[in-house]
Each structure stands twice: as structure tokens, then as C-alpha cells.
């Protein structure tokens, strides 16, 4: 366990955020359970000449602050966020899950105000600063993954410490193909969707932003999406969990959204702002050690043989013109054990039942 934690700390400091001498690193963690890992991270950052700073915020106390907040707290939160992006070069955010429903009573109106107030600094942090986000294994995660605590910790650290440098090389043929693709078609049970990614470059994600990692994303031309997609994994958002979410599109816009739970609440999310009903990201997942969903998007969006199609904000490095306060990664697994499916690039089948069929892409199937 200690060796894996040290390996992960070294990867983050020397590879993910690539600390240089004199750079200031803001480490935010949600639990003292992460103490050993943060200690190793401090060592690695310091050894590289960086200056680490640690902030610990208990998620339950943070929820209490959000539930009792007013407009003054919004303004103070904005100033604090501005201070951080003005004074730190890199950010490491360590989440520690205790309850997916903890924020369910936080005012949706306050959440919208806070999101709007922090949007500018969030854009700076994501697009102009180095950062990495990871979920430290918790007892809740173990429960969701249906493992013992010790089993899940071992699994999580194995998943987080895959060889990202090797994966970065393996992804190159898929990137080359995606970069020259115009029309994409996705077919699965309850899904028949078409859109264009012409001129939208693709971005490899191999351990330099999220941990765990393993995806390649692009963005659809904003008004090109037509058809229907049905997601077959749980979709958590703002203290609620939605299942079997089905979205219907016309000329890029979500014109109908349904789920197994509360359709009114679901549509409130897509009514957050104009951009919430358009898509900001299309991505293929292929972390070789993540096979099943557990309701944690940092894991689920990297599932081998999956894709995610994301309503809301587009990333600046693959910007399709869509802006929103939401960015909701929703996952569809296309392996045969989840109903199968196909992906076509310019009418050529590139992946069937979660496995790439073109010779140059087959290494990403990780078959033994």
C-alpha cells in the first residue's frame, strides 16, 4: 500500500503537474484519511523544488456551509477562488466520498449563483493552470464497488497507477483517426445518434488531469447532434442519482430528457442555462483495469469499451462554442455484457461491442 501511494505521489508531482522549481502547488483534500498520501506528495513536490500548500475541508462541514450560505458567501467564495488562481501554479484536488446525497438539500438557486460567480476562475484553473483530480479510496467507494475496504484500496491504487506514459503512446493512432473524422454515428440499445466532429481536434487524457485516467475526447459541432442516446450507467449530479437517462436531440439541442427517477428534476438541470441543453464533450474510455460502473464519474468515464457524451460546458482546448455552468459526464458502456453497440467514423465501423476493429487500434482492447 505504501509503495503504491509513493508511486502515485511521484507520478502526480513529476508527470501529471510536472512541478518546476519555485512553483506553488495547492493541495486540497477532504479527509485526514489521505494524510499518508498527502505526506508523500509533499515530499515529492518539495524534492522537485516546488512549494506545497495543504487545505483540508471536511465534506460534511462544507455542506453545512453551503446550506446556510447567502450572497455574501458567494462574493467571498469568488474572492478566495481569485486568490488561488492568482497565487498558485498547480492544483491537486483529492476527493474523499462519504455520501453521494450529502448536498441534496443545498439550494439549487444558491448552487446556480455560486457556479456563475466561480465560472471565470474555474475556466482559468482548468485551462491556464496545471491541475489533477483524484478520488482517494473510501469506505463508501468500497461499498459501491461491492468490495471489501482492503480489496477496493488495492483495486483503486492499481487503477490509478497504470503506465500512463505507455498509454499515451498507444493512443496516438486513435487520435490521428479522430482528428480527421467528420461524421460520427453511435448505435446501441435505445441509441442511434449522429454528429460531426469535423475540425475539432481530439485531446488524449493519460494521467495529466484526472486520476484514474484513460480517455480521448473531442467535441461535436454544436448544432450537428441528432437522434437519441440512452445511458446504461448511473448518472450522479448535485446530490441525486439518475438511471437510464435518455436524451433526444434535434440540431444539437436536447428536446426531450427522461429517466427512471424524477423527470422534472432532470430537466431542471438542463434548464440551468442555454448551454446546458447542448453538448460540450464526446469521449471514448479505455482504462484497461476499469470494467464496471460504481457511480463515481472519475472511474466510470474511463471504463474499457465505454463512451461519454456530455451536456454542458466545452473544454477550451477543444471548444465548440458551448458555454454552461454544468458539465455532466454521462456514460454508455458498449461491451457485449452491457448490450453491445457500434461506433462509426465516416461510415466506417471502428468499434463493435466495446472492441476496436481496426488493426492499428486493437492494442487499446488490452486483450491477453
C-alpha positions as CSV (number, residue, x, y, z in Angstrom):
1,X,0.0,0.0,0.0
2,X,2.7,2.5,1.0
3,X,4.7,1.7,-2.2
4,X,1.7,2.3,-4.4
5,X,0.9,5.6,-2.6
6,X,4.5,6.7,-3.1
7,X,4.4,5.7,-6.7
8,X,1.1,7.6,-7.2
9,X,2.6,10.7,-5.5
10,X,5.7,10.6,-7.7
11,X,3.6,10.2,-10.8
12,X,1.4,13.2,-9.9
13,X,4.3,15.5,-9.0
14,X,6.7,14.6,-11.7
15,X,4.3,13.8,-14.6
16,X,0.7,15.0,-14.0
17,X,1.5,18.5,-12.9
18,X,5.3,18.4,-13.7
19,X,6.4,20.5,-10.8
20,X,9.2,23.0,-11.6
21,X,11.5,24.8,-9.1
22,X,9.7,27.6,-7.3
23,X,6.2,26.6,-8.4
24,X,3.4,26.8,-5.8
25,X,1.1,23.8,-5.5
26,X,-2.3,24.0,-3.8
27,X,-3.3,20.6,-2.4
28,X,-7.0,20.3,-1.4
29,X,-8.1,17.2,0.5
30,X,-11.4,16.2,2.1
31,X,-10.2,13.9,4.8
32,X,-7.4,13.1,7.2
33,X,-7.6,9.6,5.8
34,X,-5.5,10.8,3.0
35,X,-2.7,12.0,5.4
36,X,-0.1,9.5,4.4
37,X,-0.6,10.1,0.7
38,X,-0.5,13.9,1.1
39,X,2.7,13.5,3.1
40,X,4.3,11.6,0.2
41,X,3.0,14.2,-2.2
42,X,4.6,17.0,-0.1
43,X,7.9,15.1,-0.2
44,X,7.8,14.7,-4.0
45,X,6.8,18.3,-4.6
46,X,9.5,19.6,-2.3
47,X,12.2,17.3,-3.8
48,X,11.4,18.9,-7.2
49,X,11.8,22.4,-5.8
50,X,8.1,23.2,-5.5
51,X,6.2,24.8,-2.6
52,X,3.2,22.8,-1.4
53,X,0.3,24.2,0.5
54,X,-2.4,22.0,2.0
55,X,-6.0,22.8,2.6
56,X,-8.4,20.3,4.4
57,X,-12.1,20.8,4.1
58,X,-14.5,18.2,5.6
59,X,-17.3,17.5,3.0
60,X,-20.0,17.3,5.7
61,X,-19.0,20.7,7.2
62,X,-18.7,22.1,3.7
63,X,-22.3,21.0,3.0
64,X,-23.3,22.8,6.2
65,X,-21.6,26.0,5.0
66,X,-23.4,25.7,1.6
67,X,-26.8,25.1,3.3
68,X,-26.5,28.2,5.4
69,X,-24.9,30.4,2.8
70,X,-26.1,33.7,1.4
71,X,-25.0,36.2,-1.2
72,X,-22.1,37.4,1.0
73,X,-20.7,33.9,1.0
74,X,-20.9,33.8,-2.8
75,X,-18.9,37.0,-3.1
76,X,-16.3,35.8,-0.5
77,X,-16.0,32.4,-2.3
78,X,-15.4,34.3,-5.6
79,X,-12.6,36.4,-4.0
80,X,-11.0,33.2,-2.5
81,X,-11.1,31.5,-5.8
82,X,-9.5,34.5,-7.5
83,X,-6.7,34.5,-4.8
84,X,-5.9,30.8,-5.5
85,X,-5.6,31.1,-9.3
86,X,-3.6,34.3,-8.9
87,X,-1.1,32.8,-6.4
88,X,-0.7,29.1,-7.3
89,X,0.7,27.4,-10.4
90,X,-0.8,23.9,-9.9
91,X,-3.8,22.4,-8.1
92,X,-4.2,18.8,-6.7
93,X,-7.7,18.1,-5.6
94,X,-8.2,14.9,-3.5
95,X,-11.8,13.9,-3.1
96,X,-13.0,11.5,-0.4
97,X,-16.5,10.3,-0.8
98,X,-18.7,10.0,2.3
99,X,-22.2,10.3,0.9
100,X,-23.4,10.9,-2.6
101,X,-26.6,12.6,-1.3
102,X,-24.9,14.9,1.1
103,X,-25.6,18.0,-1.0
104,X,-29.2,17.2,-1.9
105,X,-30.6,19.9,0.4
106,X,-28.4,22.7,-0.8
107,X,-30.5,25.3,-2.5
108,X,-30.4,24.9,-6.3
109,X,-30.7,28.7,-6.7
110,X,-27.6,29.1,-4.5
111,X,-25.8,26.5,-6.5
112,X,-26.5,28.4,-9.7
113,X,-25.4,31.7,-8.2
114,X,-22.2,30.1,-6.9
115,X,-21.5,28.4,-10.2
116,X,-22.0,31.6,-12.1
117,X,-19.7,33.5,-9.7
118,X,-16.9,31.0,-9.9
119,X,-17.1,30.3,-13.6
120,X,-14.3,32.7,-14.6
121,X,-11.8,31.5,-12.1
122,X,-12.8,27.9,-12.9
123,X,-12.0,28.5,-16.5
124,X,-8.6,29.9,-15.6
125,X,-7.8,27.0,-13.3
126,X,-8.9,24.4,-15.9
127,X,-7.4,26.0,-19.0
128,X,-4.5,28.1,-17.8
129,X,-3.1,26.2,-14.7
130,X,-1.8,22.7,-14.2
131,X,-4.2,20.5,-12.2
132,X,-5.1,17.0,-11.3
133,X,-8.2,15.5,-9.7
134,X,-8.4,12.1,-7.9
135,X,-10.7,10.3,-5.6
136,X,-8.9,8.7,-2.7
137,X,-10.5,5.3,-1.9
138,X,-13.1,5.5,0.8
139,X,-15.4,3.0,2.6
140,X,-18.3,4.4,0.5
141,X,-16.4,3.7,-2.7
142,X,-15.8,0.1,-1.4
143,X,-19.5,-0.3,-0.8
144,X,-20.4,1.0,-4.3
145,X,-17.8,-1.2,-5.9
146,X,-19.1,-4.2,-3.9
147,X,-15.7,-4.9,-2.5
148,X,-14.2,-5.1,1.0
149,X,-12.3,-1.9,2.0
150,X,-8.9,-3.6,1.6
151,X,-9.9,-5.1,-1.8
152,X,-11.1,-1.7,-3.1
153,X,-8.0,0.2,-1.9
154,X,-5.8,-2.3,-3.7
155,X,-8.0,-2.1,-6.8
156,X,-8.1,1.7,-6.7
157,X,-4.4,2.1,-6.5
158,X,-3.8,-0.4,-9.3
159,X,-6.2,1.5,-11.5
160,X,-4.6,4.9,-10.6
161,X,-1.1,3.7,-11.3
162,X,-1.4,2.2,-14.8
163,X,1.5,3.1,-17.1
164,X,0.2,6.5,-18.4
165,X,3.3,7.1,-20.5
166,X,2.8,3.9,-22.3
167,X,-0.9,4.6,-22.7
168,X,0.0,8.0,-24.2
169,X,1.9,6.2,-27.0
170,X,-0.8,3.6,-27.6
171,X,-3.5,6.3,-28.1
172,X,-1.8,8.0,-31.0
173,X,-3.3,6.1,-33.9
174,X,-6.8,6.7,-32.4
175,X,-6.0,10.4,-32.1
176,X,-4.9,10.6,-35.7
177,X,-8.1,8.9,-36.9
178,X,-10.3,11.1,-34.7
179,X,-8.6,14.3,-35.8
180,X,-9.5,13.6,-39.5
181,X,-13.0,12.4,-38.8
182,X,-16.2,14.3,-39.8
183,X,-19.3,12.2,-39.1
184,X,-19.7,10.0,-36.0
185,X,-22.5,7.6,-35.5
186,X,-23.2,5.7,-32.3
187,X,-25.6,2.8,-32.2
188,X,-26.7,0.8,-29.1
189,X,-29.9,-0.4,-27.5
190,X,-32.0,2.7,-27.2
191,X,-29.4,4.7,-29.0
192,X,-29.0,5.9,-32.6
193,X,-27.0,9.2,-32.6
194,X,-25.2,11.1,-35.3
195,X,-23.0,14.3,-35.1
196,X,-19.9,15.9,-36.7
197,X,-16.5,16.5,-35.1
198,X,-15.0,18.0,-38.3
199,X,-12.2,20.4,-37.5
200,X,-12.4,19.6,-33.7
201,X,-9.1,18.3,-32.5
202,X,-9.0,15.4,-30.1
203,X,-7.3,15.5,-26.7
204,X,-5.6,12.5,-25.1
205,X,-6.1,12.1,-21.3
206,X,-3.3,9.9,-19.9
207,X,-2.8,10.8,-16.3
208,X,-2.1,14.5,-16.7
209,X,-5.5,15.8,-15.4
210,X,-7.6,13.0,-13.8
211,X,-6.5,10.1,-11.8
212,X,-7.5,7.4,-12.8
213,X,-7.3,8.2,-16.4
214,X,-7.6,6.7,-19.9
215,X,-9.7,8.5,-22.5
216,X,-9.6,10.5,-25.7
217,X,-12.1,13.3,-26.1
218,X,-13.3,15.7,-28.7
219,X,-16.5,17.9,-29.0
220,X,-19.3,17.7,-31.5
221,X,-20.1,20.7,-33.8
222,X,-22.6,22.4,-31.5
223,X,-25.7,22.1,-33.8
224,X,-24.8,18.8,-35.5
225,X,-26.2,16.4,-32.9
226,X,-29.3,14.5,-34.0
227,X,-31.0,11.3,-32.7
228,X,-31.2,9.6,-29.3
229,X,-28.9,8.3,-26.7
230,X,-29.7,6.1,-23.7
231,X,-27.0,5.8,-21.0
232,X,-26.7,2.5,-19.2
233,X,-24.8,3.6,-16.1
234,X,-25.9,5.6,-13.1
235,X,-25.5,9.4,-13.6
236,X,-24.9,11.2,-10.3
237,X,-25.4,15.0,-10.2
238,X,-25.9,17.6,-7.4
239,X,-26.8,15.0,-4.7
240,X,-29.1,13.0,-6.9
241,X,-28.6,9.8,-8.9
242,X,-30.4,9.3,-12.2
243,X,-30.6,6.0,-14.1
244,X,-31.5,5.0,-17.7
245,X,-31.2,8.7,-18.7
246,X,-32.4,9.1,-22.3
247,X,-31.8,12.3,-24.3
248,X,-33.3,13.2,-27.7
249,X,-31.5,15.8,-29.8
250,X,-32.5,17.9,-32.7
251,X,-29.9,20.2,-34.4
252,X,-27.7,19.9,-31.3
253,X,-30.3,20.7,-28.7
254,X,-31.8,18.3,-26.1
255,X,-35.5,18.4,-26.9
256,X,-36.5,15.6,-24.6
257,X,-34.9,14.2,-21.4
258,X,-36.3,11.3,-19.4
259,X,-35.0,8.9,-16.7
260,X,-36.3,6.3,-14.2
261,X,-36.5,8.9,-11.4
262,X,-37.8,12.5,-11.3
263,X,-38.0,13.8,-14.9
264,X,-38.8,17.3,-13.6
265,X,-35.6,17.5,-11.6
266,X,-33.7,16.1,-14.5
267,X,-35.0,18.8,-16.8
268,X,-34.3,21.5,-14.2
269,X,-30.6,20.6,-14.6
270,X,-30.8,21.0,-18.4
271,X,-32.7,24.3,-17.9
272,X,-29.8,25.7,-15.8
273,X,-28.8,27.9,-18.8
274,X,-28.9,27.9,-22.6
275,X,-25.8,25.8,-23.0
276,X,-27.0,23.0,-20.7
277,X,-29.1,21.6,-23.5
278,X,-26.1,21.4,-25.9
279,X,-23.1,19.0,-25.8
280,X,-19.6,20.0,-24.8
281,X,-17.7,16.7,-25.0
282,X,-17.6,13.3,-26.8
283,X,-15.1,10.8,-25.4
284,X,-14.0,7.2,-25.7
285,X,-12.8,5.4,-22.5
286,X,-10.2,2.7,-22.3
287,X,-8.6,2.3,-18.9
288,X,-7.7,-1.4,-19.0
289,X,-8.4,-2.0,-15.3
290,X,-11.8,-0.3,-15.1
291,X,-14.6,-2.6,-16.3
292,X,-17.7,-1.8,-14.3
293,X,-19.5,1.3,-13.1
294,X,-19.6,2.3,-9.5
295,X,-21.4,5.7,-9.6
296,X,-18.1,7.6,-9.5
297,X,-17.6,9.5,-12.7
298,X,-13.8,9.7,-12.3
299,X,-13.8,5.9,-12.7
300,X,-16.9,5.3,-14.8
301,X,-15.9,7.6,-17.7
302,X,-12.7,5.6,-18.2
303,X,-14.4,2.2,-18.4
304,X,-12.9,0.0,-21.1
305,X,-15.3,-0.2,-24.0
306,X,-17.3,2.9,-22.9
307,X,-18.0,6.4,-24.2
308,X,-19.4,9.5,-22.6
309,X,-21.4,12.2,-24.2
310,X,-21.5,15.3,-22.1
311,X,-24.2,18.0,-21.9
312,X,-22.8,21.4,-20.9
313,X,-19.5,23.3,-21.0
314,X,-16.9,22.5,-23.7
315,X,-13.3,22.5,-22.7
316,X,-11.2,25.4,-24.1
317,X,-8.7,23.1,-25.7
318,X,-11.5,21.6,-27.8
319,X,-14.0,24.4,-27.8
320,X,-17.2,24.1,-29.9
321,X,-18.7,27.4,-28.7
322,X,-20.8,25.9,-26.0
323,X,-20.8,27.6,-22.6
324,X,-22.6,26.4,-19.5
325,X,-22.4,26.2,-15.7
326,X,-22.8,22.4,-16.0
327,X,-20.6,19.8,-17.4
328,X,-22.3,16.4,-16.9
329,X,-20.4,13.4,-18.0
330,X,-22.8,10.6,-18.7
331,X,-21.6,7.1,-19.6
332,X,-22.7,4.5,-22.1
333,X,-20.9,1.1,-22.0
334,X,-20.9,-0.7,-25.3
335,X,-19.3,-4.1,-24.4
336,X,-21.4,-7.2,-25.2
337,X,-22.1,-7.7,-21.5
338,X,-23.9,-4.3,-21.5
339,X,-25.9,-4.9,-24.6
340,X,-23.2,-4.2,-27.2
341,X,-23.1,-1.4,-29.8
342,X,-21.1,0.2,-32.6
343,X,-19.3,3.4,-33.3
344,X,-18.7,4.5,-36.9
345,X,-16.3,7.2,-38.1
346,X,-17.3,8.5,-41.6
347,X,-19.5,5.4,-42.1
348,X,-16.6,3.0,-41.2
349,X,-17.0,0.7,-38.2
350,X,-14.2,1.4,-35.8
351,X,-15.5,-0.2,-32.6
352,X,-18.0,-3.1,-32.1
353,X,-19.2,-4.3,-28.7
354,X,-16.6,-2.2,-27.0
355,X,-13.7,-3.6,-29.0
356,X,-11.8,-1.7,-31.7
357,X,-11.9,-3.5,-35.0
358,X,-9.2,-1.6,-37.0
359,X,-5.8,-3.2,-36.7
360,X,-4.0,-0.1,-35.7
361,X,-6.5,0.4,-32.8
362,X,-6.6,-3.1,-31.5
363,X,-3.9,-2.7,-28.8
364,X,-6.4,-0.4,-27.0
365,X,-8.6,-3.5,-26.5
366,X,-5.9,-4.8,-24.0
367,X,-6.7,-8.4,-24.8
368,X,-4.4,-11.0,-23.4
